[in-house]
Structures are given as structure tokens and as C-alpha cells.
Amino acid sequence: MHHHLEELFDRLNQRFFDGLMGRPQLGWSRGTSRSMLGHFDPSHNAIIISRIFDRPEVPALALEYVMFHEMLHLRYPVDHAGSRRRVHTKEFRQAERGFPRLKEAKELLKKL
Ligand SMILES: [Zn+2]
């Protein structure tokens, strides 16, 4: 294992959430999915990260961004109001823009 998910979670928690976020279960996906890079499963309170990131050549920024994104799913639950189910709410998007080097991180994900 090249990246330590617990350490990463704790680091981002301190940096962006004042260390207040309870740590969910963290795990690597079985396969190296490109279509699902990360996933928050509320029923198991688990963040699953694609094993595609578990390689030494993957830039830390790319993995940090994916973990940050999934942490925002913990922080901003799915909005079930109205007929549409909104996964990435306005508040979610706004918080995501607080991630430094967001554009650079997204570019890195395209090159995985
Ligand atoms: Zn998302």
C-alpha cells in the first residue's frame, strides 16, 4: 500500500474541517475503477477510494482531492427535497471551491 487513507483523512480533517469530522470506515475498492474514483456509502458510513490511486506514481494532490470530495459528501448530505435528488448541492459546490489547486487536481484525474 502506497498511500495511507487514515492519515490522509486526518490531515484533511485538520486542514479543512477543524478536525471535527468523525472518521468513517475507509477502504480501497476491489477493482481499479476509473469511472468511480471515490464513493461515500452512508449506509455503511464508509468512504471507498478506487484502488487506481494506490500506486506510487499517482500524485498526492489527485488523491487528496478525491478524498476531500468524499468528505464533503459526509458533510453535505444528499438533498431529497423536491422531485430531484441533488447529490452535489449548491453548498457542496461552494465548499468544494475552497480546495486549493482544484483545477490542477481535476486535470490530474483526467490523466490517471
Ligand atoms: Zn460527488
Backbone and ligand atoms as CSV (ligand in chain L), in Angstrom:
chain,resi,resn,atom,element,x,y,z
A,1,MET,N,N,0.843,-1.206,0.000
A,1,MET,CA,C,0.000,0.000,0.000
A,1,MET,C,C,0.876,1.253,0.000
A,2,HIS,N,N,0.605,2.136,-0.924
A,2,HIS,CA,C,1.481,3.304,-1.083
A,2,HIS,C,C,0.928,4.562,-0.427
A,3,HIS,N,N,-0.364,4.605,-0.264
A,3,HIS,CA,C,-0.967,5.772,0.373
A,3,HIS,C,C,-1.776,5.297,1.574
A,4,HIS,N,N,-1.698,6.049,2.646
A,4,HIS,CA,C,-2.367,5.657,3.871
A,4,HIS,C,C,-3.642,6.480,4.032
A,5,LEU,N,N,-4.781,5.827,3.901
A,5,LEU,CA,C,-6.055,6.556,3.865
A,5,LEU,C,C,-6.406,7.213,5.204
A,6,GLU,N,N,-6.112,6.533,6.317
A,6,GLU,CA,C,-6.438,7.123,7.629
A,6,GLU,C,C,-5.644,8.405,7.849
A,7,GLU,N,N,-4.364,8.336,7.534
A,7,GLU,CA,C,-3.501,9.508,7.685
A,7,GLU,C,C,-3.994,10.667,6.823
A,8,LEU,N,N,-4.344,10.343,5.601
A,8,LEU,CA,C,-4.824,11.356,4.668
A,8,LEU,C,C,-6.112,11.988,5.181
A,9,PHE,N,N,-7.025,11.146,5.640
A,9,PHE,CA,C,-8.294,11.660,6.166
A,9,PHE,C,C,-8.024,12.609,7.329
A,10,ASP,N,N,-7.182,12.198,8.258
A,10,ASP,CA,C,-6.907,13.018,9.444
A,10,ASP,C,C,-6.273,14.347,9.049
A,11,ARG,N,N,-5.397,14.314,8.078
A,11,ARG,CA,C,-4.716,15.525,7.623
A,11,ARG,C,C,-5.723,16.512,7.030
A,12,LEU,N,N,-6.603,16.009,6.160
A,12,LEU,CA,C,-7.595,16.875,5.522
A,12,LEU,C,C,-8.623,17.363,6.548
A,13,ASN,N,N,-8.943,16.503,7.497
A,13,ASN,CA,C,-9.884,16.860,8.558
A,13,ASN,C,C,-9.351,18.071,9.344
A,14,GLN,N,N,-8.088,18.022,9.697
A,14,GLN,CA,C,-7.477,19.145,10.421
A,14,GLN,C,C,-7.488,20.406,9.570
A,15,ARG,N,N,-7.120,20.225,8.318
A,15,ARG,CA,C,-6.894,21.363,7.444
A,15,ARG,C,C,-8.192,22.068,7.036
A,16,PHE,N,N,-9.222,21.283,6.758
A,16,PHE,CA,C,-10.438,21.875,6.182
A,16,PHE,C,C,-11.666,21.821,7.101
A,17,PHE,N,N,-11.653,20.973,8.110
A,17,PHE,CA,C,-12.855,20.807,8.933
A,17,PHE,C,C,-12.559,20.992,10.419
A,18,ASP,N,N,-11.489,21.689,10.733
A,18,ASP,CA,C,-11.088,21.931,12.130
A,18,ASP,C,C,-10.991,20.645,12.943
A,19,GLY,N,N,-10.764,19.544,12.274
A,19,GLY,CA,C,-10.619,18.262,12.960
A,19,GLY,C,C,-11.923,17.738,13.547
A,20,LEU,N,N,-13.034,18.290,13.130
A,20,LEU,CA,C,-14.322,17.980,13.772
A,20,LEU,C,C,-15.055,16.793,13.139
A,21,MET,N,N,-14.597,16.357,11.990
A,21,MET,CA,C,-15.329,15.304,11.297
A,21,MET,C,C,-14.970,13.936,11.879
A,22,GLY,N,N,-16.009,13.178,12.229
A,22,GLY,CA,C,-15.762,11.819,12.717
A,22,GLY,C,C,-15.256,10.955,11.579
A,23,ARG,N,N,-14.288,10.115,11.878
A,23,ARG,CA,C,-13.718,9.313,10.797
A,23,ARG,C,C,-14.603,8.117,10.476
A,24,PRO,N,N,-15.044,8.019,9.214
A,24,PRO,CA,C,-15.832,6.842,8.812
A,24,PRO,C,C,-14.910,5.659,8.537
A,25,GLN,N,N,-15.478,4.563,8.109
A,25,GLN,CA,C,-14.665,3.453,7.605
A,25,GLN,C,C,-13.980,3.930,6.331
A,26,LEU,N,N,-12.737,3.560,6.142
A,26,LEU,CA,C,-12.017,3.950,4.929
A,26,LEU,C,C,-11.473,2.692,4.277
A,27,GLY,N,N,-11.621,2.622,2.954
A,27,GLY,CA,C,-11.114,1.426,2.301
A,27,GLY,C,C,-10.853,1.639,0.823
A,28,TRP,N,N,-10.083,0.739,0.270
A,28,TRP,CA,C,-9.811,0.736,-1.168
A,28,TRP,C,C,-10.844,-0.114,-1.870
A,29,SER,N,N,-11.205,0.275,-3.081
A,29,SER,CA,C,-12.130,-0.539,-3.860
A,29,SER,C,C,-11.428,-1.832,-4.279
A,30,ARG,N,N,-12.231,-2.794,-4.674
A,30,ARG,CA,C,-11.658,-4.068,-5.119
A,30,ARG,C,C,-10.934,-3.896,-6.444
A,31,GLY,N,N,-11.611,-3.233,-7.369
A,31,GLY,CA,C,-11.012,-3.045,-8.691
A,31,GLY,C,C,-10.400,-1.668,-8.832
A,32,THR,N,N,-9.700,-1.438,-9.948
A,32,THR,CA,C,-9.085,-0.131,-10.199
A,32,THR,C,C,-9.985,0.685,-11.111
A,33,SER,N,N,-11.148,1.069,-10.586
A,33,SER,CA,C,-12.141,1.779,-11.388
A,33,SER,C,C,-11.693,3.191,-11.731
A,34,ARG,N,N,-11.902,3.565,-12.982
A,34,ARG,CA,C,-11.668,4.936,-13.417
A,34,ARG,C,C,-12.968,5.733,-13.405
A,35,SER,N,N,-14.082,5.015,-13.557
A,35,SER,CA,C,-15.367,5.715,-13.613
A,35,SER,C,C,-15.843,6.084,-12.209
A,36,MET,N,N,-15.494,5.291,-11.227
A,36,MET,CA,C,-15.825,5.659,-9.862
A,36,MET,C,C,-14.553,5.777,-9.031
A,37,LEU,N,N,-14.091,7.014,-8.929
A,37,LEU,CA,C,-12.799,7.248,-8.267
A,37,LEU,C,C,-12.928,7.216,-6.753
A,38,GLY,N,N,-14.091,7.628,-6.310
A,38,GLY,CA,C,-14.357,7.604,-4.879
A,38,GLY,C,C,-15.833,7.478,-4.663
A,39,HIS,N,N,-16.212,7.114,-3.449
A,39,HIS,CA,C,-17.615,6.821,-3.203
A,39,HIS,C,C,-17.856,6.898,-1.703
A,40,PHE,N,N,-18.908,7.615,-1.312
A,40,PHE,CA,C,-19.292,7.595,0.092
A,40,PHE,C,C,-20.557,6.763,0.234
A,41,ASP,N,N,-20.509,5.786,1.086
A,41,ASP,CA,C,-21.631,4.889,1.320
A,41,ASP,C,C,-22.219,5.210,2.694
A,42,PRO,N,N,-23.332,5.980,2.715
A,42,PRO,CA,C,-23.879,6.401,4.013
A,42,PRO,C,C,-24.399,5.237,4.852
A,43,SER,N,N,-24.912,4.194,4.215
A,43,SER,CA,C,-25.472,3.089,4.999
A,43,SER,C,C,-24.385,2.336,5.769
A,44,HIS,N,N,-23.172,2.354,5.261
A,44,HIS,CA,C,-22.059,1.721,5.986
A,44,HIS,C,C,-21.113,2.752,6.582
A,45,ASN,N,N,-21.457,4.039,6.419
A,45,ASN,CA,C,-20.585,5.120,6.863
A,45,ASN,C,C,-19.140,4.846,6.427
A,46,ALA,N,N,-18.980,4.683,5.124
A,46,ALA,CA,C,-17.675,4.296,4.598
A,46,ALA,C,C,-17.318,5.117,3.360
A,47,ILE,N,N,-16.064,5.525,3.301
A,47,ILE,CA,C,-15.527,6.140,2.086
A,47,ILE,C,C,-14.655,5.101,1.404
A,48,ILE,N,N,-14.995,4.819,0.158
A,48,ILE,CA,C,-14.239,3.844,-0.621
A,48,ILE,C,C,-13.504,4.598,-1.730
A,49,ILE,N,N,-12.218,4.373,-1.816
A,49,ILE,CA,C,-11.381,5.045,-2.812
A,49,ILE,C,C,-10.910,4.008,-3.830
A,50,SER,N,N,-10.995,4.374,-5.096
A,50,SER,CA,C,-10.574,3.433,-6.141
A,50,SER,C,C,-9.103,3.049,-5.976
A,51,ARG,N,N,-8.864,1.790,-6.152
A,51,ARG,CA,C,-7.505,1.279,-5.999
A,51,ARG,C,C,-6.549,1.830,-7.068
A,52,ILE,N,N,-7.116,2.507,-8.030
A,52,ILE,CA,C,-6.287,3.120,-9.065
A,52,ILE,C,C,-5.310,4.137,-8.460
A,53,PHE,N,N,-5.683,4.673,-7.289
A,53,PHE,CA,C,-4.814,5.653,-6.626
A,53,PHE,C,C,-3.694,5.015,-5.819
A,54,ASP,N,N,-3.796,3.729,-5.623
A,54,ASP,CA,C,-2.840,3.059,-4.750
A,54,ASP,C,C,-1.577,2.652,-5.521
A,55,ARG,N,N,-0.972,3.659,-6.122
A,55,ARG,CA,C,0.260,3.433,-6.871
A,55,ARG,C,C,1.196,4.585,-6.533
A,56,PRO,N,N,2.484,4.321,-6.450
A,56,PRO,CA,C,3.414,5.367,-6.022
A,56,PRO,C,C,3.469,6.550,-6.984
A,57,GLU,N,N,3.163,6.320,-8.271
A,57,GLU,CA,C,3.305,7.406,-9.243
A,57,GLU,C,C,2.091,8.335,-9.278
A,58,VAL,N,N,1.034,7.976,-8.568
A,58,VAL,CA,C,-0.139,8.846,-8.528
A,58,VAL,C,C,0.178,10.071,-7.667
A,59,PRO,N,N,-0.019,11.287,-8.220
A,59,PRO,CA,C,0.291,12.489,-7.451
A,59,PRO,C,C,-0.608,12.612,-6.213
A,60,ALA,N,N,-0.010,13.011,-5.106
A,60,ALA,CA,C,-0.748,13.131,-3.848
A,60,ALA,C,C,-1.952,14.058,-3.999
A,61,LEU,N,N,-1.784,15.109,-4.797
A,61,LEU,CA,C,-2.861,16.088,-4.967
A,61,LEU,C,C,-4.134,15.449,-5.518
A,62,ALA,N,N,-3.992,14.525,-6.440
A,62,ALA,CA,C,-5.142,13.866,-7.057
A,62,ALA,C,C,-5.926,13.070,-6.009
A,63,LEU,N,N,-5.219,12.311,-5.229
A,63,LEU,CA,C,-5.862,11.506,-4.189
A,63,LEU,C,C,-6.454,12.401,-3.100
A,64,GLU,N,N,-5.744,13.462,-2.747
A,64,GLU,CA,C,-6.247,14.405,-1.741
A,64,GLU,C,C,-7.579,14.996,-2.170
A,65,TYR,N,N,-7.639,15.358,-3.435
A,65,TYR,CA,C,-8.878,15.963,-3.927
A,65,TYR,C,C,-10.039,14.971,-3.859
A,66,VAL,N,N,-9.809,13.747,-4.267
A,66,VAL,CA,C,-10.884,12.750,-4.252
A,66,VAL,C,C,-11.354,12.488,-2.816
A,67,MET,N,N,-10.417,12.388,-1.906
A,67,MET,CA,C,-10.790,12.177,-0.502
A,67,MET,C,C,-11.569,13.389,0.023
A,68,PHE,N,N,-11.095,14.588,-0.306
A,68,PHE,CA,C,-11.777,15.809,0.112
A,68,PHE,C,C,-13.214,15.826,-0.408
A,69,HIS,N,N,-13.371,15.485,-1.672
A,69,HIS,CA,C,-14.698,15.449,-2.292
A,69,HIS,C,C,-15.624,14.487,-1.525
A,70,GLU,N,N,-15.108,13.312,-1.207
A,70,GLU,CA,C,-15.943,12.335,-0.500
A,70,GLU,C,C,-16.245,12.801,0.922
A,71,MET,N,N,-15.315,13.514,1.533
A,71,MET,CA,C,-15.557,14.059,2.876
A,71,MET,C,C,-16.673,15.100,2.833
A,72,LEU,N,N,-16.760,15.825,1.729
A,72,LEU,CA,C,-17.842,16.794,1.585
A,72,LEU,C,C,-19.197,16.088,1.497
A,73,HIS,N,N,-19.198,14.859,0.980
A,73,HIS,CA,C,-20.445,14.099,0.943
A,73,HIS,C,C,-20.896,13.726,2.355
A,74,LEU,N,N,-19.966,13.547,3.244
A,74,LEU,CA,C,-20.302,13.318,4.654
A,74,LEU,C,C,-20.886,14.587,5.256
A,75,ARG,N,N,-20.273,15.681,4.899
A,75,ARG,CA,C,-20.622,16.975,5.488
A,75,ARG,C,C,-21.950,17.503,4.925
A,76,TYR,N,N,-22.182,17.308,3.624
A,76,TYR,CA,C,-23.392,17.815,2.975
A,76,TYR,C,C,-24.202,16.649,2.426
A,77,PRO,N,N,-25.178,16.201,3.187
A,77,PRO,CA,C,-25.971,15.034,2.754
A,77,PRO,C,C,-26.768,15.338,1.488
A,78,VAL,N,N,-27.176,14.276,0.847
A,78,VAL,CA,C,-27.995,14.377,-0.366
A,78,VAL,C,C,-29.303,15.103,-0.054
A,79,ASP,N,N,-29.664,16.017,-0.935
A,79,ASP,CA,C,-30.890,16.791,-0.770
A,79,ASP,C,C,-32.046,16.076,-1.455
A,80,HIS,N,N,-32.982,15.590,-0.647
A,80,HIS,CA,C,-34.115,14.852,-1.219
A,80,HIS,C,C,-35.349,15.726,-1.418
A,81,ALA,N,N,-35.218,17.019,-1.119
A,81,ALA,CA,C,-36.357,17.926,-1.261
A,81,ALA,C,C,-36.732,18.059,-2.727
A,82,GLY,N,N,-38.013,18.122,-2.997
A,82,GLY,CA,C,-38.470,18.246,-4.374
A,82,GLY,C,C,-38.396,16.919,-5.094
A,83,SER,N,N,-38.565,16.976,-6.395
A,83,SER,CA,C,-38.637,15.733,-7.164
A,83,SER,C,C,-37.252,15.221,-7.530
A,84,ARG,N,N,-36.282,16.141,-7.549
A,84,ARG,CA,C,-34.943,15.714,-7.960
A,84,ARG,C,C,-34.060,15.461,-6.751
A,85,ARG,N,N,-33.257,14.428,-6.879
A,85,ARG,CA,C,-32.308,14.089,-5.837
A,85,ARG,C,C,-31.009,14.826,-6.165
A,86,ARG,N,N,-30.615,15.724,-5.267
A,86,ARG,CA,C,-29.435,16.532,-5.541
A,86,ARG,C,C,-28.251,16.041,-4.720
A,87,VAL,N,N,-27.283,15.463,-5.392
A,87,VAL,CA,C,-26.122,14.916,-4.692
A,87,VAL,C,C,-25.110,16.024,-4.420
A,88,HIS,N,N,-24.867,16.844,-5.432
A,88,HIS,CA,C,-23.921,17.952,-5.268
A,88,HIS,C,C,-24.715,19.255,-5.165
A,89,THR,N,N,-25.068,19.578,-3.946
A,89,THR,CA,C,-25.872,20.769,-3.699
A,89,THR,C,C,-25.037,22.029,-3.915
A,90,LYS,N,N,-25.728,23.165,-3.863
A,90,LYS,CA,C,-25.030,24.438,-4.009
A,90,LYS,C,C,-23.985,24.601,-2.908
A,91,GLU,N,N,-24.359,24.234,-1.701
A,91,GLU,CA,C,-23.444,24.337,-0.561
A,91,GLU,C,C,-22.234,23.436,-0.774
A,92,PHE,N,N,-22.518,22.263,-1.330
A,92,PHE,CA,C,-21.435,21.318,-1.617
A,92,PHE,C,C,-20.444,21.937,-2.600
A,93,ARG,N,N,-20.959,22.457,-3.680
A,93,ARG,CA,C,-20.114,23.043,-4.725
A,93,ARG,C,C,-19.298,24.218,-4.200
A,94,GLN,N,N,-19.952,24.998,-3.367
A,94,GLN,CA,C,-19.290,26.161,-2.795
A,94,GLN,C,C,-18.114,25.723,-1.910
A,95,ALA,N,N,-18.370,24.717,-1.093
A,95,ALA,CA,C,-17.319,24.216,-0.202
A,95,ALA,C,C,-16.181,23.608,-1.018
A,96,GLU,N,N,-16.534,22.967,-2.116
A,96,GLU,CA,C,-15.512,22.309,-2.937
A,96,GLU,C,C,-14.557,23.335,-3.547
A,97,ARG,N,N,-15.091,24.502,-3.849
A,97,ARG,CA,C,-14.234,25.542,-4.418
A,97,ARG,C,C,-13.200,26.055,-3.418
A,98,GLY,N,N,-13.379,25.693,-2.148
A,98,GLY,CA,C,-12.399,26.072,-1.128
A,98,GLY,C,C,-11.138,25.230,-1.183
A,99,PHE,N,N,-11.146,24.218,-2.026
A,99,PHE,CA,C,-9.963,23.359,-2.146
A,99,PHE,C,C,-8.912,24.045,-3.018
A,100,PRO,N,N,-7.722,24.273,-2.474
A,100,PRO,CA,C,-6.700,24.946,-3.276
A,100,PRO,C,C,-6.254,24.049,-4.432
A,101,ARG,N,N,-5.912,24.631,-5.545
A,101,ARG,CA,C,-5.445,23.892,-6.723
A,101,ARG,C,C,-6.495,22.902,-7.232
A,102,LEU,N,N,-7.767,23.321,-7.118
A,102,LEU,CA,C,-8.878,22.464,-7.555
A,102,LEU,C,C,-8.771,22.100,-9.031
A,103,LYS,N,N,-8.480,23.118,-9.848
A,103,LYS,CA,C,-8.399,22.904,-11.292
A,103,LYS,C,C,-7.274,21.927,-11.644
A,104,GLU,N,N,-6.131,22.166,-11.019
A,104,GLU,CA,C,-4.968,21.311,-11.236
A,104,GLU,C,C,-5.289,19.856,-10.833
A,105,ALA,N,N,-5.966,19.710,-9.718
A,105,ALA,CA,C,-6.330,18.371,-9.249
A,105,ALA,C,C,-7.240,17.673,-10.250
A,106,LYS,N,N,-8.229,18.399,-10.759
A,106,LYS,CA,C,-9.153,17.796,-11.727
A,106,LYS,C,C,-8.444,17.393,-13.016
A,107,GLU,N,N,-7.481,18.218,-13.418
A,107,GLU,CA,C,-6.683,17.882,-14.605
A,107,GLU,C,C,-5.917,16.575,-14.382
A,108,LEU,N,N,-5.362,16.426,-13.188
A,108,LEU,CA,C,-4.598,15.215,-12.873
A,108,LEU,C,C,-5.482,13.981,-12.969
A,109,LEU,N,N,-6.727,14.110,-12.555
A,109,LEU,CA,C,-7.635,12.959,-12.578
A,109,LEU,C,C,-7.911,12.502,-13.997
A,110,LYS,N,N,-7.920,13.445,-14.932
A,110,LYS,CA,C,-8.157,13.080,-16.328
A,110,LYS,C,C,-7.026,12.237,-16.890
A,111,LYS,N,N,-5.837,12.388,-16.284
A,111,LYS,CA,C,-4.665,11.683,-16.823
A,111,LYS,C,C,-4.353,10.392,-16.108
A,112,LEU,N,N,-5.214,9.966,-15.223
A,112,LEU,CA,C,-4.947,8.735,-14.478
A,112,LEU,C,C,-4.863,7.518,-15.394
L,1,ZN,ZN,ZN,-19.590,13.548,-5.515
